[in-house]
Amino acid sequence: MAKVEVVMPQMGESVMEGTVIEWAKKVGDKVEVDETLLEIATDKVDTEVPSPESGVLVEILVEADQTVEVGQPIAIIDTDKDAVPESSEDSDSAEKTEAAEEKEAEPKRKRLSLKRKKRRLQKKNRRRQLRFKAGMILMTLATANALRL
């Protein structure tokens, strides 16, 4: 049984961690190379993470809304050709359990999602304010020194 660890990718030079937004696949699902496994968010970008190998997703190590350092394992894919998805009986009971857990966690996810959106907007606004201030300082210096921009 050949297993491959899927790790949190580095989405930028200064990016040190990412947050799992949502899993596109469930445990037991068959995946192909470059097929979307999950969506992640970093302080710079939100993106989809593709599968590095074909096989069956056998384990999810990081749940949605959890933050993980770059390079840390987030899932395991079984690449064995004989690997088969979970049996339908097991997956039915697992789906029922997951559905119950999701209903309980839904309000919490919405709160976390709103908090994340609020933080992003605050960061954007801070950047805009800093750019505006820098522009004003530059214009002040230019006019004080009789320079044309």
N, C-alpha and C positions, 0 to 999 in steps of 0.2 A: 504494500500500500504506500504509494508515493504521495506525500503531503507537502503543500506549498503554503508558506505563510504570506499573507497579504499584509503589507506594512503601510503605515500612514505616510503618504508621499510628501516631499518637500515642495511646496508650491511657490517658493521664492527664496532668495538668498537669506533674508533675515527672518523668514517664517520658522518658528520653532515648535508650533503645535497647531492642531486642527481639531474641529468639533464635528462629530458625525451628526449630520442633519437627519438623514433618512436612509434606510437600507432598501435597495430596489429588489434584492433577492432575499429569500428566506433559507434557513438551514434545510438541506435536502434538495434544493433547486439545482438543476444542471446549468452550468455556465460555460460560455465559449470565450475564447481569447478576445480581449478588448470589449467585451460586453459590460455594460454598466452594472457595478455591484452596489454602490452606495453614493450618496452625495455628502460632501464635506464643506465646511466653512472655515476660512482662516481670516486673519485680520486684513488680508489683502484681496482675497478672492473666494468665491463659492464655486465649486466645480464637482463634476462627476468623476468617480474613480473607476477605471476599467479593470477587468479581471486580467491578471498577468498570465494565467494558464487556463486551459479547458479542463473541466472536471465537474465535481459536485461540491457545493458549499457544505462543508461538514460542521463548521463551528464558527459562530460570531463571537468574538472576544470583547468587542466594545459596542455597547448599546447606543441608540439614538440619544442625542443631547449630551453625550460624554465627550470630554476633551482629552486628547492624547498627544504625547510628544511625537515629533517626526521620527520615523524609523521604528516605532513600536508596532508589534503585530496587532492587527485589528480583526483578522479572519483567517480561517484555514480552508484550503481547497484540496480535495483528494483528486489527484490527477490519474489515478489508476484507471485503465480502460475498463476494468470489470466493476468499477464503482457504480452503484445504483442508487438512485434517490431513495429516501425513506419510504417504507411501505405505506400504503394509503391509510391503513388503520392507525399507525403511529402518527402520521401527519394530520389525520382528522382530529385526534385527541389533542395534539400539540396546537393545532389551529384554534380549537375551542378555548384552550388555556390562554393562548396568545390574545385572542379576541377579548377575553375577560380582562386580562391585564391591560390591554390597550384602552379599554373603556375607562378603567380606573385612572390611567396615566394621562388621558387626553387633556383634562383641564390644566394639568401641570405643564404639558408640552406647549399648550397655547400660551401660558404665562411665560415660559422660557423663550418661546419664539418672539413674543412681544418685547421682552427684555432685550433680546438680541437685536431686534430691529431698532429699538430705541437707542442702544449703544452705537450701532452703525450710523444712525442719523446724527448723533451727537459728535462722532468722530468726523463725519463729513462737514458738519457745521464748523467745528474747530479748525479744520484745514482751510475752509473758505475764509474764516476770520483771519487766520494767520497770513494767508495770501494777500488779503485786502490790506492788512496792517503793513506787510512787507512792501506792497506797492505804494502805500501812502508814505512810508519812510523813504523809499527810493525817490519819489516825486519831491518830497521836502528837501532832501539832500541835493537833488538836481537843481531845484529852483534856488536854493541857498548858494550854490556854487555856479549859477548861471550856465547850467548844462542843458542841452536839448536831448530829450529822449525820443 
